[in-house]
Each structure stands twice: as structure tokens, then as C-alpha cells.
Amino acid sequence: VEEAGVRAILGAMFRPWICSGWALVLGACGGGDGSAAVSRADGPAERAGANAERRSSLRDDLRRALGGSYDEPLAFVDEHLLARGERAWELHCSACHGLSGRGGTTLARALPVEPGDLADPRRASFFSERAKLWILAEGSAGTPMTGWKEALDERMLIAVLAHMRTLVRPTPAGTEEVGR
Ligand code: HEC
């Protein structure tokens, strides 16, 4: 028992360090081990606040880890690949995110962290495309969003991201920078 306690304390101390820099790129922190601060026991407002904080610190970590490549564009996706991306979205993602990307499915509402509205232009531009690719591959730690790199290769993940871009609602004129 004592030993487990020490390990838990060490884990808590070193996790922030482990989850930055290259360890992040190598996937040491992906997959969601449920240790993040977002908890079903909190009320909806606390959960939303904790999730916003979680996303911000994940973005900071990814900016640090990806460095200059954070804003690099992804490979071109032709129509054929885009159609495959759409099928993969329907098959693997829509149960939680909804076909439209807005979430709100029965499964989504039962999750400890509810998927946000991925069709909202402000949310869609919060992470860069490279950052989203990382999240798709490795998962979003502390949430039910697991990594997909074992099921889908990078080309397919890029195809799914291309499909996700088609779901985003047009940005109202003059508000392009909101949420950046
Ligand atoms: C088990 C339910 C579930 C499945 C299946 C799932 N996701 Fe997620 N996803 C989530 C949750 C929960 C989050 C984190 C909550 C949030 O949106 O802030 C998330 C977050 C994301 C994010 C980050 C969004 C952001 O702005 O924070 C992206 C991108 C994403 N998912 C894409 C996908 C794709 C693509 C697939 C299919 C390959 C997929 N998800 C499958 C539940 C799921």
C-alpha cells in the first residue's frame, strides 16, 4: 500500500513534466487515463470550465512539442480520399460527435466529458490542423477521446480531418479571429 502511495505521489509530481516536450510527441500522455481534472461529479458549469482549461493546456503543450510544425498545413486530400474520410467519420466518430459534428448524441450525453460542437468555427480554429492530427492519433488525455493511430493510418486521419472541415459552419463576416 505504502509503495503504491509513493508511486501515486511521484506520478502526480512528474506528470506535468512528463506531459510536455518530446514525451508528448511520443505519445506518453495520450489515450486518456482519466486522471485529468474533468469529472462527472462536478456540475455542468464546472465541467465545462475544467474542459476549457484542459483544452488550453493541451494546446500549450502541443505548441511546445510541435514547435515550428504546429501551423504546417496537412497533405492535400483529393475527392476519393475525402469520401473515405467521410465513411471513416460515420463509422468511428459519429456515435460521439454526431454526423454533423455537433455532438449531442445519446452516447455523447452519457460521457464524463461531453464532446463540444466541432462545427463551430471558433472551436474548429482553436487547435491547428497539425494539433488535431496529433489528437486524432494519440487521443485527448482525461477524456473518452482515444487515439486512432492503430485503427487508421496517418493518410486516413488526414482524410477524416478534411471531412471535418466540410462540417464547419461558415464564420460570420468580421469574426474570423474570435477564439484564436
Ligand atoms: C467515445 C466517444 C468519442 C469517439 C468515438 C470519438 N471522439 Fe473525438 N472527442 C470525444 C471527446 C469526449 C472529446 C473531448 C471533449 C471536447 O470536445 O472538448 C473529443 C475530442 C475530439 C477532438 C478535439 C476537439 C477540440 O476542439 O477539443 C477532435 C478533433 C476529435 N475528437 C475528433 C474525433 C474523430 C475524428 C473521431 C473518429 C476517428 C473521434 N473524435 C471519435 C469523444 C469521442
Boltz pocket constraint, residues with backbone or C-beta under 6 A from the ligand:
constraints:
  - pocket:
      binder: B
      contacts: [[A, 51], [A, 55], [A, 88], [A, 89], [A, 92], [A, 93], [A, 94], [A, 95], [A, 96], [A, 97], [A, 111], [A, 113], [A, 114], [A, 115], [A, 116], [A, 117], [A, 123], [A, 124], [A, 126], [A, 127], [A, 132], [A, 135], [A, 136], [A, 140], [A, 143], [A, 144], [A, 145], [A, 146], [A, 148], [A, 160], [A, 161]]
      max_distance: 6.0
